[in-house]
Amino acid sequence: MTSTREQTEQPGYEEMHILWISEGMSCDGDTVSITAASQPAVEDVVNGVVPGLPKVHLHNKVLSPTLGGEEFLAPFRAAAAGELEPFIFVLEGSVPNEKINGEGYWTSFGNDLETGEPLTLNWWIDALAPKAWAVVAAGTCATYGGIHAMEGNPTGSMGLADYLGWDFKSAGGLPIVNVPGCPVQPDNFMETLTWVLYHAAGAAPPPPLDDLLRPTWLFGHTVHDGCDRAASYEQAEFAETYNSSHCLVKIGCWGPVVNCNVPQRGWMAGIGGCPNVGGICIACTMPGFPDKFMPFMDEPPGATLSSTLIKPYGAFIRRMRHITNRTVNKEPRWRHNRDVLTTGYRPHKRPRR
């Protein structure tokens, strides 16, 4: 692997193509989500508003100014042939196993110009990923397989790291950068992509990633850590219905064990985020999603034990805080309009000379 020092001292790129394929097993929800980003907005990155970034050429079928067809496919074909660089390869959607497709194929992106046969997503990954300066997986389907990779699926779907190998390194010496979420939180993705672009410009080190290739500053804490209902858990105040303002863990919330920053960050413009608006966390950012967290809306394992153990502590804390709250909701007794000073003030006498 190229060392951090070698990577940060390499000449900065002045231009960068972003080749974004959502022909994985995908609903295009991650593309739709990032249009709501504001830190930074995708249009600000593309239009050169963010200082210090390379000039960005974004190729995404939903956000492209072209209508599609060969004009849209041209930069992808050029990159596959080694005629376009540097570029960042972004994948949206899980990767099906084309080794078990029978006589057909699971998903494709364009056709072979000579034979007319569909070019599978796997063909494009094989052609683009080794040549890409960086590889970014957008959303839980691309990072870990997601919904399409759940038990019983016929496609053998998987995440990009499962397909390329967890030790994969891009042409820029970077591991795959995983930004999970179903869909991906818009600012999480754009902030990560911006960091990668700053690194490409020679203005930043590589983004720090954990052992699951997630940005550490975004996924280093749990939903519970940043949840505005966390105090209710501490005080053993648990919701029984979805219109309650208390902790949702007993009605299906997995927040205490899920790595995600959405309650802290909100969803759009700092507003929203599942538990913040009364929705349980179903763990959509996690590698084990959805299989290890089903059935949804059932009490998670351990919730009964933990909520039972915290009840005596929570009852005591609630009582003490109630007493303190009543005390601090009263003004001090010396605030009055009587003809006597009761604040405890003692005038200082001037020393004799």
N, C-alpha and C positions, 0 to 999 in steps of 0.2 A: 504494500500500500504506500502511496506517495505520502511523505510526511506532511504535517500541518505547515511547517515552515516552507517547504518546497511549494505547497499549494498556494500559500498566501503571497509568496514572492514571485509567482509566475506573472507574465505580462497580462494586464487586465484587458478583457474583451470590450470593444466599443459597440458591438452589435451582437444580438443573440436571438435566434429563432426558438420559438416554443412550439413544438409539434405535439398537439394534444389529441389523443385518440380516445373516443368514448365508445368504441365498438366492442369493448369487453361486454360481459353480461351486465348490462347497465340500463338505467332509466334516464340518464342524463341529468339526474337530480343534483349532482355535484357542480356541474356547469351552471345550472340554474341558480344554485345557492351562491356561488361566488359573484354573481352579478349584484348581490346585495352587500358586498364588501365595501368598507370605507376606510380601512387602516392597513394598506391603502386600497383605493378602488382599482379594479382591474383596468378601467379606462384611463386612470392616471398613470399607471405603469406603461400601458401601450402608447399613450400620447406623450410620454417623456416628461410628465409633470414632476415625478419624484426625482430629486437631484441625485447624481452619482451613479445611476443605473446605466447599463448599456442600452442602446436603442433596441427596443423589443419588437419583434415581428411575431404576432400570435396567430397560430393556425388552429382554429377550433371550429367544428362544423356549425355549431349553434351561433357563435360570436363572429364568424367570418363574414367579411363584406361580399365575398363571392357566393354564388348560388350553389356551388358544389361541382360535381363532375371532375373532369380532368384538370381544369384550372385550379380547383381546390387541392387535388391530389398531387399536383406537380412538386411542391416542396417535399412531400413525404417520399415520393419516388426518387427525387434527387438525393435526399439524405440516405435512403437505403442503398443507393448506388455509390455513396461516398463523395457526392458532388456538392453537398451543402453542409457547412459547419461554421461556427459551432452551433449546437442546438441542445435544448433541454427537452427530453422526452417525458411527457405527462400521460399517464394511463388512468382512465376512469372506467370502472367496471372490473369484475372478476375475470380470471383467465380460465376458459374451459380447457378440458383435456382433449385435444384433437386426436390423440392416440386411440380413443374409444368412440370415435364418431360414426362407426359403421361405414356406410358407403356415402355419407354426406359430410357436412361440416356444421359446427355449432354457431360460429359467427364470422363475418368477413368484413373487409374494408377495401373496396375497389376490386378490380379484376386484373388478372395477368394480361398484359397487352398482346402477348403472342398467342396464348391458348384461349383467352376469354374466361378461364376458370376463376372462381372467386379466390382472392388472397385472404387467408384466414388471419385472425388477430395474432395467432401464434407466429405466423410467418413474419408479420410486421415487427413483433417484439424481438424475434431472432435477428432481424435485419437492422433494427434501429438501436436497441439498447446498448450493444457493445460500442457503437459509434457515438453515442450521446455523451455530451460533456457532463450532464447530470440526468438522473432518472428519478422522477417523483411520482408516487402513487397517491391519487386523489380519492379519498373516501374509503369506507371500510371494505367495500367489495374489492377494490384494487389492492388494498393493503393486506387484508387477511382472508378474502373470499366472500364474507358477508352472507346476505340472504341466499344468493345463488349457490353457495357452497354448503348449505345446511344438509343435515342428514336426509338421505332419500333422494337427493337430486340426481338426475341421470347424466349430467354433463361432466362430473368429476371436477367441478370448478375449484379454483384456488386463488390465493393472492399472488401478486407479482413476485414477491420474494420466494414464495414456494416454487414458483416456476423457474426463476433465474438462479435461485440459490441464495441463501441468506448471507453468504460471503461475497456476493457479486460486488464488483467495483466498476464504476463508469469510466469513460475515457478521461474524465477529469479527476479520477482517483477517489470519487465519492461513493459511499454505499447508497443503496436505494433510500430515498427519503419518504417515509410513510406519514401521511396526514389523515388519520382515520376520522370517521363520522358518517352517519347515515341520515341526511347527507352531511358532508364536511361543513364545519362551522366556517362561514365565509372569510372572516378576518384571520382565523387560524391558518387557512390555506394561503391567502395572499401575503400574510406576514412571513410565512415560511418560504414561499416562492421569492419574495423580495430579498430575504436573507441569502438565498442561493444566488440570486442575480448580483447582489453586492459582492459575494465571494467571487463570482465570475469576473466582476470588474476589478478585482484585486483590492477591494476596499474593506473586506471582512474575512474572518477565518471561516472554516467550514461550520455549518450549523451543528450544534451539539445534539447527538441522538442517543437514546437509550438502547438497551439490548433488543428491543422490538422495532428499532429504527424510527422511533417517534421523536419529534423535537422535545427535548427535556423540559424547556421552559413552559411548554403548553400542556404536557401530559405528566408532569411530575407530582401532581396532587390529585386527590379524589374529588368527585362531585360533592361529597359531604363536606370536604374542607372549605369549599367556597359557597355552600348552600345557605340561603337566607333563612332556612328552616332548621339549621343545625342546632340552634339554641333550644328548640322544642325537643329534640332528641335528648339533649343533655338534661332537660327538665322532665323527661319521661312523659311528654305530651304528644301522643300519637293519634294521627287522623284515623277515623273509622270510615269516613266518606270522602269523596273527592272535592267537596266544597269546603273542606276544613283548611285552616291556615297552619296547622301543625305538621309535624314530621310525617312523611308519607311511607315510611319503611314498612309498616305493617299492611299496607295495601298494595305492595308490589315494587317499591322503589329500591333499586340496587345501588344507589348513590354512595353508600359508605365504602364500597369495594371497587368502584369504577374510576379509571383514570380519565378525567375529562375536566375542562375548565369552563364549560358553558355557563354554569350558574354565576361565576365571577365575571365572565366576559359579556354575558347576554347573547342574544342571537343577531339582532340588527340594531346598530347604533347604541349598543349597550343595553338594549331592552329585550326582555324575554329570557329564554333558557328554561328547559323543561320543568324542574321543580319550582322555579320562580313563579311560574304561571299555573301551578297546580297539576302538572303532568309528572308521572313517575319516570324515573330513569330506567330505561330498559337495556342499558349497557351497550348502546350501538357503536361505541368507539373501541370495543374490546375484541381481542383476537378470537375469543370463544363465542362471540355473537353470531347467530342467535341461539344456537343449540344449548349452550350452558346456562342460559337465562330464561328458558321457557319452562312452563307456560307463563306468559306475561300476565301481570296483574294479580299473581298469586304472591303470598308472603314469601320472601326469599329465605333460603335455609339460614338458620342462626338468628333470624329476626326475633323469634319468640323468646329464645334464651337471652339474647342481649337486652331486649326490651324489658324482660322480667327482672334481670339482674340490676338494671338501672333504676327500677321503680322506687325503691327506698331512698336511694341517693337523690333521684330527681325530686321526690316529694319533699325531702329536707331542703334541697336547694331552692325549690319554689317558695317554701315557707320563709326561709331566710331572706330571699330577695324581695318578697312581698313586704316583710317588715321594714327592710331597708328602703324600699320604694316609698312607703308611707312616710318614713322619717325625712327623706330628702325632698318630698313633695310639700314640706312645710317651710315657711320662711323662718330665719332665726328670730328669737323673741325680742331682740333689740330694735327691730324695724317697726317703729310706731310713731305716732304724732303726739306724744305726751310731752310734758315740760321737764323731763328729766333724761339725762344721757345714760344709757345702760349698755353701751357697746363694749365697755371695759377699757375705754381709752384713758390713758394716764398722761397728762401734759408733762413735758420735761422742763425742769427748772434750769435757767441759765446759770452756769457756774460763775462764782464771784471772781473778779480779777484781783 
